Amino acid sequence: PQHTLPVILRCAILGSPKRRLTIRDIYAAMEKKYPYYKTAGPAWKQSVRHHLSLNRLFERQPRPATDPGFGSYWTVNLNA
């Protein structure tokens, strides 16, 4: 893809209906928009986790107890 990973992540999250995604949903959105990621091997997923964790643009939100499923949600901090 011609965009940087933070741009791709931001677009995936902000393009979702609730403007938040789980890590699995982020992977799926990236694979849908950029077929490259379907065949790129597992290393790109580690890069995604790295960027989400270290870039202040992204914030982790705990999943509410009333929301079944696995993992936290990731959002974009528009003030960063």
PyMOL Python script that loads the backbone (N, CA, C, O; Angstrom):
from pymol import cmd

cmd.read_pdbstr("""\
ATOM      1  N   PRO A   1       0.822  -1.210   0.000  1.00  0.00           N
ATOM      2  CA  PRO A   1       0.000   0.000   0.000  1.00  0.00           C
ATOM      3  C   PRO A   1       0.858   1.263   0.000  1.00  0.00           C
ATOM      4  O   PRO A   1       1.957   1.269   0.555  1.00  0.00           O
ATOM      5  N   GLN A   2       0.373   2.296  -0.603  1.00  0.00           N
ATOM      6  CA  GLN A   2       1.153   3.524  -0.711  1.00  0.00           C
ATOM      7  C   GLN A   2       1.030   4.409   0.533  1.00  0.00           C
ATOM      8  O   GLN A   2       1.760   5.392   0.659  1.00  0.00           O
ATOM      9  N   HIS A   3       0.126   4.079   1.443  1.00  0.00           N
ATOM     10  CA  HIS A   3      -0.035   4.873   2.661  1.00  0.00           C
ATOM     11  C   HIS A   3       0.785   4.274   3.800  1.00  0.00           C
ATOM     12  O   HIS A   3       1.108   3.086   3.789  1.00  0.00           O
ATOM     13  N   THR A   4       1.116   5.102   4.773  1.00  0.00           N
ATOM     14  CA  THR A   4       1.832   4.599   5.944  1.00  0.00           C
ATOM     15  C   THR A   4       0.863   3.806   6.820  1.00  0.00           C
ATOM     16  O   THR A   4      -0.354   3.965   6.726  1.00  0.00           O
ATOM     17  N   LEU A   5       1.417   2.967   7.657  1.00  0.00           N
ATOM     18  CA  LEU A   5       0.583   2.136   8.517  1.00  0.00           C
ATOM     19  C   LEU A   5      -0.297   2.966   9.457  1.00  0.00           C
ATOM     20  O   LEU A   5      -1.471   2.629   9.610  1.00  0.00           O
ATOM     21  N   PRO A   6       0.198   4.023  10.089  1.00  0.00           N
ATOM     22  CA  PRO A   6      -0.702   4.829  10.925  1.00  0.00           C
ATOM     23  C   PRO A   6      -1.884   5.416  10.146  1.00  0.00           C
ATOM     24  O   PRO A   6      -2.988   5.505  10.683  1.00  0.00           O
ATOM     25  N   VAL A   7      -1.671   5.810   8.908  1.00  0.00           N
ATOM     26  CA  VAL A   7      -2.768   6.337   8.087  1.00  0.00           C
ATOM     27  C   VAL A   7      -3.773   5.228   7.789  1.00  0.00           C
ATOM     28  O   VAL A   7      -4.981   5.450   7.872  1.00  0.00           O
ATOM     29  N   ILE A   8      -3.289   4.051   7.446  1.00  0.00           N
ATOM     30  CA  ILE A   8      -4.171   2.916   7.166  1.00  0.00           C
ATOM     31  C   ILE A   8      -4.984   2.558   8.406  1.00  0.00           C
ATOM     32  O   ILE A   8      -6.185   2.305   8.311  1.00  0.00           O
ATOM     33  N   LEU A   9      -4.334   2.536   9.566  1.00  0.00           N
ATOM     34  CA  LEU A   9      -5.034   2.216  10.811  1.00  0.00           C
ATOM     35  C   LEU A   9      -6.092   3.265  11.130  1.00  0.00           C
ATOM     36  O   LEU A   9      -7.217   2.929  11.498  1.00  0.00           O
ATOM     37  N   ARG A  10      -5.729   4.523  10.988  1.00  0.00           N
ATOM     38  CA  ARG A  10      -6.685   5.597  11.260  1.00  0.00           C
ATOM     39  C   ARG A  10      -7.898   5.499  10.348  1.00  0.00           C
ATOM     40  O   ARG A  10      -9.030   5.655  10.806  1.00  0.00           O
ATOM     41  N   CYS A  11      -7.679   5.245   9.074  1.00  0.00           N
ATOM     42  CA  CYS A  11      -8.786   5.125   8.127  1.00  0.00           C
ATOM     43  C   CYS A  11      -9.676   3.931   8.450  1.00  0.00           C
ATOM     44  O   CYS A  11     -10.900   4.018   8.345  1.00  0.00           O
ATOM     45  N   ALA A  12      -9.068   2.823   8.839  1.00  0.00           N
ATOM     46  CA  ALA A  12      -9.847   1.631   9.184  1.00  0.00           C
ATOM     47  C   ALA A  12     -10.744   1.906  10.389  1.00  0.00           C
ATOM     48  O   ALA A  12     -11.931   1.580  10.376  1.00  0.00           O
ATOM     49  N   ILE A  13     -10.174   2.502  11.421  1.00  0.00           N
ATOM     50  CA  ILE A  13     -10.943   2.757  12.643  1.00  0.00           C
ATOM     51  C   ILE A  13     -12.022   3.808  12.403  1.00  0.00           C
ATOM     52  O   ILE A  13     -13.179   3.600  12.767  1.00  0.00           O
ATOM     53  N   LEU A  14     -11.657   4.924  11.800  1.00  0.00           N
ATOM     54  CA  LEU A  14     -12.630   5.994  11.578  1.00  0.00           C
ATOM     55  C   LEU A  14     -13.673   5.619  10.536  1.00  0.00           C
ATOM     56  O   LEU A  14     -14.755   6.206  10.503  1.00  0.00           O
ATOM     57  N   GLY A  15     -13.361   4.652   9.689  1.00  0.00           N
ATOM     58  CA  GLY A  15     -14.310   4.197   8.678  1.00  0.00           C
ATOM     59  C   GLY A  15     -15.321   3.196   9.196  1.00  0.00           C
ATOM     60  O   GLY A  15     -16.231   2.798   8.470  1.00  0.00           O
ATOM     61  N   SER A  16     -15.171   2.789  10.436  1.00  0.00           N
ATOM     62  CA  SER A  16     -16.113   1.830  11.019  1.00  0.00           C
ATOM     63  C   SER A  16     -17.327   2.578  11.571  1.00  0.00           C
ATOM     64  O   SER A  16     -17.218   3.748  11.939  1.00  0.00           O
ATOM     65  N   PRO A  17     -18.486   1.910  11.632  1.00  0.00           N
ATOM     66  CA  PRO A  17     -19.714   2.595  12.076  1.00  0.00           C
ATOM     67  C   PRO A  17     -19.612   3.251  13.455  1.00  0.00           C
ATOM     68  O   PRO A  17     -20.138   4.347  13.648  1.00  0.00           O
ATOM     69  N   LYS A  18     -18.957   2.613  14.405  1.00  0.00           N
ATOM     70  CA  LYS A  18     -18.858   3.171  15.758  1.00  0.00           C
ATOM     71  C   LYS A  18     -17.515   3.854  16.014  1.00  0.00           C
ATOM     72  O   LYS A  18     -17.230   4.290  17.130  1.00  0.00           O
ATOM     73  N   ARG A  19     -16.703   3.939  14.978  1.00  0.00           N
ATOM     74  CA  ARG A  19     -15.383   4.574  15.059  1.00  0.00           C
ATOM     75  C   ARG A  19     -14.503   3.932  16.124  1.00  0.00           C
ATOM     76  O   ARG A  19     -13.740   4.603  16.819  1.00  0.00           O
ATOM     77  N   ARG A  20     -14.632   2.619  16.231  1.00  0.00           N
ATOM     78  CA  ARG A  20     -13.794   1.818  17.118  1.00  0.00           C
ATOM     79  C   ARG A  20     -13.781   0.396  16.575  1.00  0.00           C
ATOM     80  O   ARG A  20     -14.781  -0.079  16.036  1.00  0.00           O
ATOM     81  N   LEU A  21     -12.655  -0.276  16.720  1.00  0.00           N
ATOM     82  CA  LEU A  21     -12.517  -1.640  16.225  1.00  0.00           C
ATOM     83  C   LEU A  21     -11.653  -2.453  17.177  1.00  0.00           C
ATOM     84  O   LEU A  21     -10.790  -1.914  17.870  1.00  0.00           O
ATOM     85  N   THR A  22     -11.898  -3.751  17.200  1.00  0.00           N
ATOM     86  CA  THR A  22     -10.995  -4.657  17.900  1.00  0.00           C
ATOM     87  C   THR A  22      -9.809  -4.914  16.982  1.00  0.00           C
ATOM     88  O   THR A  22      -9.846  -4.581  15.797  1.00  0.00           O
ATOM     89  N   ILE A  23      -8.776  -5.497  17.526  1.00  0.00           N
ATOM     90  CA  ILE A  23      -7.592  -5.788  16.712  1.00  0.00           C
ATOM     91  C   ILE A  23      -7.956  -6.712  15.556  1.00  0.00           C
ATOM     92  O   ILE A  23      -7.474  -6.525  14.439  1.00  0.00           O
ATOM     93  N   ARG A  24      -8.794  -7.698  15.810  1.00  0.00           N
ATOM     94  CA  ARG A  24      -9.214  -8.618  14.745  1.00  0.00           C
ATOM     95  C   ARG A  24      -9.983  -7.889  13.654  1.00  0.00           C
ATOM     96  O   ARG A  24      -9.813  -8.171  12.469  1.00  0.00           O
ATOM     97  N   ASP A  25     -10.836  -6.944  14.064  1.00  0.00           N
ATOM     98  CA  ASP A  25     -11.590  -6.166  13.083  1.00  0.00           C
ATOM     99  C   ASP A  25     -10.672  -5.247  12.277  1.00  0.00           C
ATOM    100  O   ASP A  25     -10.912  -5.006  11.094  1.00  0.00           O
ATOM    101  N   ILE A  26      -9.632  -4.741  12.914  1.00  0.00           N
ATOM    102  CA  ILE A  26      -8.652  -3.915  12.199  1.00  0.00           C
ATOM    103  C   ILE A  26      -7.956  -4.756  11.136  1.00  0.00           C
ATOM    104  O   ILE A  26      -7.822  -4.326   9.990  1.00  0.00           O
ATOM    105  N   TYR A  27      -7.512  -5.955  11.513  1.00  0.00           N
ATOM    106  CA  TYR A  27      -6.873  -6.845  10.539  1.00  0.00           C
ATOM    107  C   TYR A  27      -7.806  -7.102   9.358  1.00  0.00           C
ATOM    108  O   TYR A  27      -7.389  -7.022   8.203  1.00  0.00           O
ATOM    109  N   ALA A  28      -9.072  -7.410   9.652  1.00  0.00           N
ATOM    110  CA  ALA A  28     -10.042  -7.725   8.594  1.00  0.00           C
ATOM    111  C   ALA A  28     -10.268  -6.527   7.675  1.00  0.00           C
ATOM    112  O   ALA A  28     -10.348  -6.686   6.456  1.00  0.00           O
ATOM    113  N   ALA A  29     -10.370  -5.337   8.250  1.00  0.00           N
ATOM    114  CA  ALA A  29     -10.575  -4.131   7.441  1.00  0.00           C
ATOM    115  C   ALA A  29      -9.379  -3.876   6.529  1.00  0.00           C
ATOM    116  O   ALA A  29      -9.542  -3.485   5.374  1.00  0.00           O
ATOM    117  N   MET A  30      -8.186  -4.097   7.053  1.00  0.00           N
ATOM    118  CA  MET A  30      -6.979  -3.891   6.247  1.00  0.00           C
ATOM    119  C   MET A  30      -6.900  -4.911   5.113  1.00  0.00           C
ATOM    120  O   MET A  30      -6.554  -4.562   3.985  1.00  0.00           O
ATOM    121  N   GLU A  31      -7.216  -6.154   5.408  1.00  0.00           N
ATOM    122  CA  GLU A  31      -7.170  -7.191   4.377  1.00  0.00           C
ATOM    123  C   GLU A  31      -8.221  -6.952   3.301  1.00  0.00           C
ATOM    124  O   GLU A  31      -7.994  -7.260   2.131  1.00  0.00           O
ATOM    125  N   LYS A  32      -9.364  -6.408   3.690  1.00  0.00           N
ATOM    126  CA  LYS A  32     -10.424  -6.125   2.715  1.00  0.00           C
ATOM    127  C   LYS A  32     -10.033  -4.978   1.785  1.00  0.00           C
ATOM    128  O   LYS A  32     -10.223  -5.063   0.571  1.00  0.00           O
ATOM    129  N   LYS A  33      -9.488  -3.913   2.356  1.00  0.00           N
ATOM    130  CA  LYS A  33      -9.136  -2.743   1.541  1.00  0.00           C
ATOM    131  C   LYS A  33      -7.829  -2.930   0.780  1.00  0.00           C
ATOM    132  O   LYS A  33      -7.677  -2.433  -0.336  1.00  0.00           O
ATOM    133  N   TYR A  34      -6.890  -3.645   1.385  1.00  0.00           N
ATOM    134  CA  TYR A  34      -5.573  -3.856   0.774  1.00  0.00           C
ATOM    135  C   TYR A  34      -5.288  -5.356   0.692  1.00  0.00           C
ATOM    136  O   TYR A  34      -4.775  -5.930   1.652  1.00  0.00           O
ATOM    137  N   PRO A  35      -5.608  -6.000  -0.425  1.00  0.00           N
ATOM    138  CA  PRO A  35      -5.406  -7.452  -0.568  1.00  0.00           C
ATOM    139  C   PRO A  35      -3.972  -7.896  -0.287  1.00  0.00           C
ATOM    140  O   PRO A  35      -3.740  -9.068   0.010  1.00  0.00           O
ATOM    141  N   TYR A  36      -3.028  -6.997  -0.373  1.00  0.00           N
ATOM    142  CA  TYR A  36      -1.635  -7.311  -0.065  1.00  0.00           C
ATOM    143  C   TYR A  36      -1.511  -8.003   1.286  1.00  0.00           C
ATOM    144  O   TYR A  36      -0.731  -8.943   1.442  1.00  0.00           O
ATOM    145  N   TYR A  37      -2.284  -7.535   2.259  1.00  0.00           N
ATOM    146  CA  TYR A  37      -2.155  -8.055   3.618  1.00  0.00           C
ATOM    147  C   TYR A  37      -2.646  -9.493   3.763  1.00  0.00           C
ATOM    148  O   TYR A  37      -2.280 -10.175   4.721  1.00  0.00           O
ATOM    149  N   LYS A  38      -3.469  -9.963   2.826  1.00  0.00           N
ATOM    150  CA  LYS A  38      -3.943 -11.349   2.896  1.00  0.00           C
ATOM    151  C   LYS A  38      -2.808 -12.342   2.684  1.00  0.00           C
ATOM    152  O   LYS A  38      -2.848 -13.455   3.208  1.00  0.00           O
ATOM    153  N   THR A  39      -1.808 -11.945   1.924  1.00  0.00           N
ATOM    154  CA  THR A  39      -0.714 -12.864   1.582  1.00  0.00           C
ATOM    155  C   THR A  39       0.638 -12.411   2.129  1.00  0.00           C
ATOM    156  O   THR A  39       1.662 -13.015   1.811  1.00  0.00           O
ATOM    157  N   ALA A  40       0.657 -11.376   2.932  1.00  0.00           N
ATOM    158  CA  ALA A  40       1.923 -10.782   3.376  1.00  0.00           C
ATOM    159  C   ALA A  40       2.608 -11.537   4.506  1.00  0.00           C
ATOM    160  O   ALA A  40       3.723 -11.179   4.886  1.00  0.00           O
ATOM    161  N   GLY A  41       1.984 -12.559   5.049  1.00  0.00           N
ATOM    162  CA  GLY A  41       2.593 -13.256   6.176  1.00  0.00           C
ATOM    163  C   GLY A  41       2.235 -12.573   7.482  1.00  0.00           C
ATOM    164  O   GLY A  41       1.605 -11.516   7.470  1.00  0.00           O
ATOM    165  N   PRO A  42       2.621 -13.154   8.607  1.00  0.00           N
ATOM    166  CA  PRO A  42       2.161 -12.654   9.908  1.00  0.00           C
ATOM    167  C   PRO A  42       2.892 -11.425  10.463  1.00  0.00           C
ATOM    168  O   PRO A  42       2.408 -10.823  11.421  1.00  0.00           O
ATOM    169  N   ALA A  43       4.010 -11.044   9.908  1.00  0.00           N
ATOM    170  CA  ALA A  43       4.803  -9.949  10.491  1.00  0.00           C
ATOM    171  C   ALA A  43       4.052  -8.620  10.511  1.00  0.00           C
ATOM    172  O   ALA A  43       4.253  -7.820  11.425  1.00  0.00           O
ATOM    173  N   TRP A  44       3.201  -8.368   9.535  1.00  0.00           N
ATOM    174  CA  TRP A  44       2.496  -7.091   9.490  1.00  0.00           C
ATOM    175  C   TRP A  44       1.560  -6.923  10.688  1.00  0.00           C
ATOM    176  O   TRP A  44       1.310  -5.802  11.130  1.00  0.00           O
ATOM    177  N   LYS A  45       1.047  -8.032  11.211  1.00  0.00           N
ATOM    178  CA  LYS A  45       0.154  -7.939  12.369  1.00  0.00           C
ATOM    179  C   LYS A  45       0.916  -7.444  13.599  1.00  0.00           C
ATOM    180  O   LYS A  45       0.372  -6.692  14.408  1.00  0.00           O
ATOM    181  N   GLN A  46       2.152  -7.860  13.736  1.00  0.00           N
ATOM    182  CA  GLN A  46       2.990  -7.361  14.833  1.00  0.00           C
ATOM    183  C   GLN A  46       3.241  -5.862  14.661  1.00  0.00           C
ATOM    184  O   GLN A  46       3.262  -5.119  15.642  1.00  0.00           O
ATOM    185  N   SER A  47       3.430  -5.420  13.427  1.00  0.00           N
ATOM    186  CA  SER A  47       3.620  -3.987  13.164  1.00  0.00           C
ATOM    187  C   SER A  47       2.373  -3.194  13.536  1.00  0.00           C
ATOM    188  O   SER A  47       2.467  -2.095  14.083  1.00  0.00           O
ATOM    189  N   VAL A  48       1.216  -3.751  13.240  1.00  0.00           N
ATOM    190  CA  VAL A  48      -0.041  -3.094  13.606  1.00  0.00           C
ATOM    191  C   VAL A  48      -0.123  -2.941  15.121  1.00  0.00           C
ATOM    192  O   VAL A  48      -0.408  -1.852  15.619  1.00  0.00           O
ATOM    193  N   ARG A  49       0.122  -4.013  15.849  1.00  0.00           N
ATOM    194  CA  ARG A  49       0.065  -3.962  17.313  1.00  0.00           C
ATOM    195  C   ARG A  49       1.074  -2.951  17.865  1.00  0.00           C
ATOM    196  O   ARG A  49       0.780  -2.227  18.816  1.00  0.00           O
ATOM    197  N   HIS A  50       2.255  -2.910  17.265  1.00  0.00           N
ATOM    198  CA  HIS A  50       3.296  -1.971  17.676  1.00  0.00           C
ATOM    199  C   HIS A  50       2.816  -0.527  17.512  1.00  0.00           C
ATOM    200  O   HIS A  50       2.931   0.279  18.435  1.00  0.00           O
ATOM    201  N   HIS A  51       2.284  -0.209  16.345  1.00  0.00           N
ATOM    202  CA  HIS A  51       1.826   1.156  16.082  1.00  0.00           C
ATOM    203  C   HIS A  51       0.659   1.540  16.985  1.00  0.00           C
ATOM    204  O   HIS A  51       0.608   2.660  17.494  1.00  0.00           O
ATOM    205  N   LEU A  52      -0.275   0.619  17.186  1.00  0.00           N
ATOM    206  CA  LEU A  52      -1.411   0.926  18.046  1.00  0.00           C
ATOM    207  C   LEU A  52      -0.958   1.215  19.474  1.00  0.00           C
ATOM    208  O   LEU A  52      -1.476   2.122  20.126  1.00  0.00           O
ATOM    209  N   SER A  53      -0.004   0.450  19.949  1.00  0.00           N
ATOM    210  CA  SER A  53       0.443   0.583  21.337  1.00  0.00           C
ATOM    211  C   SER A  53       1.309   1.810  21.585  1.00  0.00           C
ATOM    212  O   SER A  53       1.231   2.411  22.656  1.00  0.00           O
ATOM    213  N   LEU A  54       2.124   2.187  20.621  1.00  0.00           N
ATOM    214  CA  LEU A  54       3.102   3.250  20.854  1.00  0.00           C
ATOM    215  C   LEU A  54       2.740   4.615  20.286  1.00  0.00           C
ATOM    216  O   LEU A  54       3.339   5.619  20.673  1.00  0.00           O
ATOM    217  N   ASN A  55       1.782   4.674  19.387  1.00  0.00           N
ATOM    218  CA  ASN A  55       1.408   5.941  18.770  1.00  0.00           C
ATOM    219  C   ASN A  55       0.286   6.581  19.591  1.00  0.00           C
ATOM    220  O   ASN A  55      -0.754   5.958  19.806  1.00  0.00           O
ATOM    221  N   ARG A  56       0.486   7.809  20.048  1.00  0.00           N
ATOM    222  CA  ARG A  56      -0.520   8.496  20.870  1.00  0.00           C
ATOM    223  C   ARG A  56      -1.819   8.755  20.123  1.00  0.00           C
ATOM    224  O   ARG A  56      -2.838   9.064  20.741  1.00  0.00           O
ATOM    225  N   LEU A  57      -1.794   8.635  18.823  1.00  0.00           N
ATOM    226  CA  LEU A  57      -3.004   8.830  18.036  1.00  0.00           C
ATOM    227  C   LEU A  57      -4.055   7.764  18.347  1.00  0.00           C
ATOM    228  O   LEU A  57      -5.251   8.001  18.179  1.00  0.00           O
ATOM    229  N   PHE A  58      -3.609   6.599  18.799  1.00  0.00           N
ATOM    230  CA  PHE A  58      -4.517   5.483  19.036  1.00  0.00           C
ATOM    231  C   PHE A  58      -4.700   5.246  20.527  1.00  0.00           C
ATOM    232  O   PHE A  58      -3.746   5.292  21.304  1.00  0.00           O
ATOM    233  N   GLU A  59      -5.950   4.992  20.909  1.00  0.00           N
ATOM    234  CA  GLU A  59      -6.269   4.747  22.311  1.00  0.00           C
ATOM    235  C   GLU A  59      -7.007   3.425  22.454  1.00  0.00           C
ATOM    236  O   GLU A  59      -7.877   3.085  21.652  1.00  0.00           O
ATOM    237  N   ARG A  60      -6.639   2.693  23.490  1.00  0.00           N
ATOM    238  CA  ARG A  60      -7.292   1.419  23.788  1.00  0.00           C
ATOM    239  C   ARG A  60      -8.437   1.675  24.760  1.00  0.00           C
ATOM    240  O   ARG A  60      -8.267   2.353  25.773  1.00  0.00           O
ATOM    241  N   GLN A  61      -9.612   1.120  24.437  1.00  0.00           N
ATOM    242  CA  GLN A  61     -10.771   1.223  25.312  1.00  0.00           C
ATOM    243  C   GLN A  61     -11.171  -0.174  25.754  1.00  0.00           C
ATOM    244  O   GLN A  61     -11.361  -1.055  24.915  1.00  0.00           O
ATOM    245  N   PRO A  62     -11.301  -0.390  27.045  1.00  0.00           N
ATOM    246  CA  PRO A  62     -11.742  -1.702  27.505  1.00  0.00           C
ATOM    247  C   PRO A  62     -13.134  -2.022  26.961  1.00  0.00           C
ATOM    248  O   PRO A  62     -13.975  -1.138  26.801  1.00  0.00           O
ATOM    249  N   ARG A  63     -13.350  -3.285  26.687  1.00  0.00           N
ATOM    250  CA  ARG A  63     -14.663  -3.721  26.213  1.00  0.00           C
ATOM    251  C   ARG A  63     -15.626  -3.709  27.407  1.00  0.00           C
ATOM    252  O   ARG A  63     -15.294  -4.247  28.464  1.00  0.00           O
ATOM    253  N   PRO A  64     -16.807  -3.107  27.257  1.00  0.00           N
ATOM    254  CA  PRO A  64     -17.775  -3.112  28.358  1.00  0.00           C
ATOM    255  C   PRO A  64     -18.185  -4.541  28.727  1.00  0.00           C
ATOM    256  O   PRO A  64     -18.200  -5.431  27.877  1.00  0.00           O
ATOM    257  N   ALA A  65     -18.511  -4.744  29.985  1.00  0.00           N
ATOM    258  CA  ALA A  65     -18.917  -6.071  30.453  1.00  0.00           C
ATOM    259  C   ALA A  65     -20.164  -6.559  29.729  1.00  0.00           C
ATOM    260  O   ALA A  65     -20.385  -7.764  29.611  1.00  0.00           O
ATOM    261  N   THR A  66     -20.975  -5.632  29.247  1.00  0.00           N
ATOM    262  CA  THR A  66     -22.207  -6.007  28.544  1.00  0.00           C
ATOM    263  C   THR A  66     -21.969  -6.345  27.080  1.00  0.00           C
ATOM    264  O   THR A  66     -22.895  -6.760  26.382  1.00  0.00           O
ATOM    265  N   ASP A  67     -20.759  -6.175  26.615  1.00  0.00           N
ATOM    266  CA  ASP A  67     -20.404  -6.426  25.212  1.00  0.00           C
ATOM    267  C   ASP A  67     -19.615  -7.729  25.126  1.00  0.00           C
ATOM    268  O   ASP A  67     -18.426  -7.754  25.445  1.00  0.00           O
ATOM    269  N   PRO A  68     -20.269  -8.813  24.697  1.00  0.00           N
ATOM    270  CA  PRO A  68     -19.551 -10.089  24.641  1.00  0.00           C
ATOM    271  C   PRO A  68     -18.472 -10.069  23.565  1.00  0.00           C
ATOM    272  O   PRO A  68     -18.579  -9.344  22.577  1.00  0.00           O
ATOM    273  N   GLY A  69     -17.459 -10.853  23.764  1.00  0.00           N
ATOM    274  CA  GLY A  69     -16.394 -10.941  22.776  1.00  0.00           C
ATOM    275  C   GLY A  69     -15.037 -10.862  23.426  1.00  0.00           C
ATOM    276  O   GLY A  69     -14.906 -10.821  24.650  1.00  0.00           O
ATOM    277  N   PHE A  70     -14.032 -10.842  22.578  1.00  0.00           N
ATOM    278  CA  PHE A  70     -12.649 -10.882  23.040  1.00  0.00           C
ATOM    279  C   PHE A  70     -11.923  -9.604  22.657  1.00  0.00           C
ATOM    280  O   PHE A  70     -12.098  -9.096  21.550  1.00  0.00           O
ATOM    281  N   GLY A  71     -11.119  -9.089  23.553  1.00  0.00           N
ATOM    282  CA  GLY A  71     -10.242  -7.969  23.242  1.00  0.00           C
ATOM    283  C   GLY A  71     -10.859  -6.608  23.462  1.00  0.00           C
ATOM    284  O   GLY A  71     -12.079  -6.452  23.525  1.00  0.00           O
ATOM    285  N   SER A  72      -9.990  -5.635  23.576  1.00  0.00           N
ATOM    286  CA  SER A  72     -10.395  -4.240  23.751  1.00  0.00           C
ATOM    287  C   SER A  72     -10.704  -3.620  22.397  1.00  0.00           C
ATOM    288  O   SER A  72     -10.448  -4.207  21.346  1.00  0.00           O
ATOM    289  N   TYR A  73     -11.259  -2.423  22.455  1.00  0.00           N
ATOM    290  CA  TYR A  73     -11.478  -1.640  21.245  1.00  0.00           C
ATOM    291  C   TYR A  73     -10.345  -0.632  21.096  1.00  0.00           C
ATOM    292  O   TYR A  73      -9.763  -0.177  22.080  1.00  0.00           O
ATOM    293  N   TRP A  74     -10.049  -0.297  19.856  1.00  0.00           N
ATOM    294  CA  TRP A  74      -9.091   0.761  19.550  1.00  0.00           C
ATOM    295  C   TRP A  74      -9.841   1.911  18.904  1.00  0.00           C
ATOM    296  O   TRP A  74     -10.682   1.704  18.029  1.00  0.00           O
ATOM    297  N   THR A  75      -9.532   3.124  19.339  1.00  0.00           N
ATOM    298  CA  THR A  75     -10.134   4.333  18.793  1.00  0.00           C
ATOM    299  C   THR A  75      -9.023   5.287  18.361  1.00  0.00           C
ATOM    300  O   THR A  75      -7.843   5.054  18.623  1.00  0.00           O
ATOM    301  N   VAL A  76      -9.424   6.355  17.700  1.00  0.00           N
ATOM    302  CA  VAL A  76      -8.481   7.386  17.273  1.00  0.00           C
ATOM    303  C   VAL A  76      -8.678   8.607  18.160  1.00  0.00           C
ATOM    304  O   VAL A  76      -9.801   9.083  18.329  1.00  0.00           O
ATOM    305  N   ASN A  77      -7.598   9.108  18.721  1.00  0.00           N
ATOM    306  CA  ASN A  77      -7.620  10.325  19.517  1.00  0.00           C
ATOM    307  C   ASN A  77      -7.464  11.494  18.549  1.00  0.00           C
ATOM    308  O   ASN A  77      -6.361  11.779  18.083  1.00  0.00           O
ATOM    309  N   LEU A  78      -8.552  12.154  18.256  1.00  0.00           N
ATOM    310  CA  LEU A  78      -8.523  13.240  17.276  1.00  0.00           C
ATOM    311  C   LEU A  78      -7.821  14.483  17.806  1.00  0.00           C
ATOM    312  O   LEU A  78      -7.562  15.416  17.045  1.00  0.00           O
ATOM    313  N   ASN A  79      -7.510  14.510  19.094  1.00  0.00           N
ATOM    314  CA  ASN A  79      -6.803  15.645  19.692  1.00  0.00           C
ATOM    315  C   ASN A  79      -5.300  15.432  19.766  1.00  0.00           C
ATOM    316  O   ASN A  79      -4.569  16.315  20.215  1.00  0.00           O
ATOM    317  N   ALA A  80      -4.838  14.279  19.334  1.00  0.00           N
ATOM    318  CA  ALA A  80      -3.399  13.974  19.427  1.00  0.00           C
ATOM    319  C   ALA A  80      -2.629  14.665  18.328  1.00  0.00           C
ATOM    320  O   ALA A  80      -1.409  14.525  18.248  1.00  0.00           O
TER     321      ALA A  80
END
""", "prot")
cmd.dss("prot")
cmd.show_as("cartoon", "prot")
cmd.util.cbc("prot")
cmd.orient("prot")
